[in-house]
Amino acid sequence: MAQLLKALMMIISLAAGLLAAREVYMLLPSWEGETWPWVALDVGFLFLAFLLISGLAYYLLGDMVRWLLQRNNRPPKA
């Protein structure tokens, strides 16, 4: 069960990172006619957006899963 939750957290966080990088890519101007240093800088920003959103989503999902599992393991109230 824990391995399945970890795999699902990883898949969801990577998908969120890809969606964020795609939205950042849509904000960037066209690379047509740009010099290579500017294209490399844009690619760096896309990679940074992917890493930041993926990491944030992974840790938020991990906290949420941990909270839900702790909530289910509590003894019933008397």
N, C-alpha and C positions, 0 to 999 in steps of 0.2 A: 504494500500500500504506500509506504513512504517513497519507494523508488518511482512508483507511478506518479505521485504528486510532484516529485522533483522533476521528472521528465515533462509533465504538463506545465509546471512553472517555467521551465527553460524554453519550451516551445512558445508559450504565450509571451514571454519577455522578449524573445528574438523577433516574434511577429510585431510586437509593439515598436521595437527598435527599427525594424524595416519600414513600418508605416511612418515613423517620425522622420527617418532619413529621406523617404520619398517626398514627404511634405516640404522638407528643407530644400530638396532638389527642385521642386516646383517653384520655390521662391527665387532660385538663382537665375541670373540671366543666361542666355544661350552661350555655349562655349565656342561657337563658330567665330573664328577670327581672333580668339584669345591666345595669349602666349602661354607656354607650358607652366611657368611658375604660378600664374593665376588659376589655371586648371588644377594644378596640384594642391593649391590652397583650398579651392572649393571641394576637392575630393577629401581633403583632410577634415574640413568642417562636416561633410556628410558622415565620415567615419566617426568623428567625435559625437555627433548627434545620435548615431546608432548606438555607440557604447554607453553614453549617458542615459538614454531612455531605456535601453535593455537592462542596464544595471539597476536603475531606479525601479523598474517594473519587477525585476526579479526579487529585490529585497522587500518591496511592498507586498508582493504575492506571498513571499515566505512568511512575513509577519502575519498576514491575514490567515494563512493556513495554520500556523502555529496557534493563533488565537482561537480559531475554530476548533482545532483538535483539543486544546485545553478546556474549552467550553464543554465539549462532549464528554470529557473524562472526569468532570466534577461529580462528586457524590450528590445524590438527590437531597433536596431540602426536607427537613423533618416537619 
